[in-house]
Amino acid sequence: MSLFDAFRLDGKRVLVVGGATGMGAAAAEVALGLGAEVTVLDIAEITTVGAKAVHVDLRDTASIDAALAAAGAPFHVVLCAAGVADGTEGIEKTNFLGHKYLLERLLAADALPRGSAIGFISSAAGLGWEKNLDDLKVYLAIEDVAEASAWAIERKRADYVWSKQSICAYVATQAMPLLARGIRINAICPGPTDTPLARANAETWLGFGAGYRAEVGIEAATPLEQGYPLVFLCSDAAAGISGITLITDAGHFAAGNTGVWPADTGAVHYLLGKF
Ligand SMILES: NC(=O)c1ccc[n+]([C@@H]2O[C@H](COP(=O)([O-])OP(=O)(O)OC[C@H]3O[C@@H](n4cnc5c(N)ncnc54)[C@H](O)[C@@H]3O)[C@@H](O)[C@H]2O)c1
């Protein structure tokens, strides 16, 4: 035993929702490397060696119920990593409402014991959530998935930015009630990361911040570079951290926000909801 053991996940059961590819798959690999027993849920084929694979469609609550029954319980770490881009039918469900439903089912079943942790993947695109907090609270309070989905569609908010703002607001508002049950919740907000999803939307997703990256001499993040902090936030080494949305964008928003990289100040201020 050493102090470093707090970073490990030995003996823990980890559920990765949306872990077939990209950051979720990388996080699953990290968790396996840290000694966890890993179950991956996804709509796509899951090929991670050493993980239990369970099919789920996050747009369908019956599918989520069936997946949770197949996955078993309890879980000490839940990573909510599934996501799709604008233009995908049911984006509000895949990116947020399905994860929320899944977590609420786990909580109702007492399947997240004291000491467990939840880690979401939000996005730098969701960082302007505070300006919309009143509306987000109304949305988060709608328990029924179909009703919440209809609410978002009616208000033209069934889109990527709203889904990521929802995650940030959910993390911030759930941190206290969850901690009263001994559970922590956090999110990472990645910048452009080289995954199948980003490649499929390369111009907008990987084009964002390209000038900043060229200036500092880096590439878009790798999935692993996002998987590490996501898993860390759910380890005992992060026991003092809850309710945060950690910006994992290699300093891009910090530079844009402060005018250190003025080329992106307008875009960053827009995404932060500053005007
Ligand atoms: N790649 C980026 O630049 C970037 C930046 C910021 C945030 N993100 C977010 O990171 C998360 C991971 O995305 P990624 O870039 O690794 O892409 P990815 O496509 O590799 O991973 C997303 C996963 O979600 C799964 N999924 C999609 N629809 C589903 C459904 N209905 N039910 C269950 N699973 C479903 C996919 O099959 C896939 O395995 C997403 O939430 C995305 O919004 C990505």
The ligand as an SDF file (V2000), in Angstrom:
LIG
                    3D

 44 48  0  0  0  0  0  0  0  0999 V2000
  -14.2620   15.0090  -29.8730 N   0  0  0  0  0  0  0  0  0  0  0  0
  -14.3500   16.2580  -29.4770 C   0  0  0  0  0  0  0  0  0  0  0  0
  -13.7000   17.1640  -30.0210 O   0  0  0  0  0  0  0  0  0  0  0  0
  -15.2490   16.5940  -28.3190 C   0  0  0  0  0  0  0  0  0  0  0  0
  -15.1010   17.8370  -27.6940 C   0  0  0  0  0  0  0  0  0  0  0  0
  -15.8980   18.1340  -26.5930 C   0  0  0  0  0  0  0  0  0  0  0  0
  -16.7910   17.1870  -26.1060 C   0  0  0  0  0  0  0  0  0  0  0  0
  -16.9280   15.9880  -26.7380 N   0  0  0  0  0  0  0  0  0  0  0  0
  -17.8500   15.0150  -26.1500 C   0  0  0  0  0  0  0  0  0  0  0  0
  -17.1150   13.8720  -25.7710 O   0  0  0  0  0  0  0  0  0  0  0  0
  -18.0000   12.7650  -25.6450 C   0  0  0  0  0  0  0  0  0  0  0  0
  -17.3580   11.5610  -26.3340 C   0  0  0  0  0  0  0  0  0  0  0  0
  -17.3320   11.7930  -27.7210 O   0  0  0  0  0  0  0  0  0  0  0  0
  -16.1300   11.3530  -28.6530 P   0  0  0  0  0  0  0  0  0  0  0  0
  -15.6120   12.5820  -29.2840 O   0  0  0  0  0  0  0  0  0  0  0  0
  -15.2310   10.4510  -27.8960 O   0  0  0  0  0  0  0  0  0  0  0  0
  -16.9180   10.6020  -29.8220 O   0  0  0  0  0  0  0  0  0  0  0  0
  -17.2380    9.0670  -30.0970 P   0  0  0  0  0  0  0  0  0  0  0  0
  -18.2480    9.0610  -31.1960 O   0  0  0  0  0  0  0  0  0  0  0  0
  -15.9890    8.3100  -30.3070 O   0  0  0  0  0  0  0  0  0  0  0  0
  -17.9050    8.5770  -28.7340 O   0  0  0  0  0  0  0  0  0  0  0  0
  -19.2810    8.7400  -28.4710 C   0  0  0  0  0  0  0  0  0  0  0  0
  -19.8680    7.3890  -28.1140 C   0  0  0  0  0  0  0  0  0  0  0  0
  -21.2750    7.5690  -27.8740 O   0  0  0  0  0  0  0  0  0  0  0  0
  -21.9360    6.4410  -28.4440 C   0  0  0  0  0  0  0  0  0  0  0  0
  -23.3430    6.7390  -28.7070 N   0  0  0  0  0  0  0  0  0  0  0  0
  -23.8340    7.5690  -29.6540 C   0  0  0  0  0  0  0  0  0  0  0  0
  -25.1840    7.5290  -29.6480 N   0  0  0  0  0  0  0  0  0  0  0  0
  -25.5490    6.6560  -28.6630 C   0  0  0  0  0  0  0  0  0  0  0  0
  -26.8040    6.2010  -28.1590 C   0  0  0  0  0  0  0  0  0  0  0  0
  -27.9710    6.6170  -28.6780 N   0  0  0  0  0  0  0  0  0  0  0  0
  -26.8070    5.3090  -27.1330 N   0  0  0  0  0  0  0  0  0  0  0  0
  -25.6280    4.8680  -26.6220 C   0  0  0  0  0  0  0  0  0  0  0  0
  -24.4100    5.2610  -27.0520 N   0  0  0  0  0  0  0  0  0  0  0  0
  -24.3700    6.1580  -28.0590 C   0  0  0  0  0  0  0  0  0  0  0  0
  -21.1580    6.1770  -29.7240 C   0  0  0  0  0  0  0  0  0  0  0  0
  -21.4360    4.9060  -30.2670 O   0  0  0  0  0  0  0  0  0  0  0  0
  -19.7300    6.3570  -29.2470 C   0  0  0  0  0  0  0  0  0  0  0  0
  -19.1800    5.1590  -28.7540 O   0  0  0  0  0  0  0  0  0  0  0  0
  -19.3150   13.2130  -26.2790 C   0  0  0  0  0  0  0  0  0  0  0  0
  -20.2230   13.5300  -25.2410 O   0  0  0  0  0  0  0  0  0  0  0  0
  -18.9350   14.4650  -27.0380 C   0  0  0  0  0  0  0  0  0  0  0  0
  -20.0070   15.3510  -27.1380 O   0  0  0  0  0  0  0  0  0  0  0  0
  -16.1800   15.6860  -27.8370 C   0  0  0  0  0  0  0  0  0  0  0  0
  1  2  1  0
  2  3  2  0
  2  4  1  0
  4  5  1  0
  4 44  2  0
  5  6  2  0
  6  7  1  0
  7  8  2  0
  8  9  1  0
  8 44  1  0
  9 10  1  0
  9 42  1  0
 10 11  1  0
 11 12  1  0
 11 40  1  0
 12 13  1  0
 13 14  1  0
 14 15  2  0
 14 16  1  0
 14 17  1  0
 17 18  1  0
 18 19  2  0
 18 20  1  0
 18 21  1  0
 21 22  1  0
 22 23  1  0
 23 24  1  0
 23 38  1  0
 24 25  1  0
 25 26  1  0
 25 36  1  0
 26 27  1  0
 26 35  1  0
 27 28  2  0
 28 29  1  0
 29 30  1  0
 29 35  2  0
 30 31  1  0
 30 32  2  0
 32 33  1  0
 33 34  2  0
 34 35  1  0
 36 37  1  0
 36 38  1  0
 38 39  1  0
 40 41  1  0
 40 42  1  0
 42 43  1  0
M  CHG  2   8   1  16  -1
M  END
$$$$
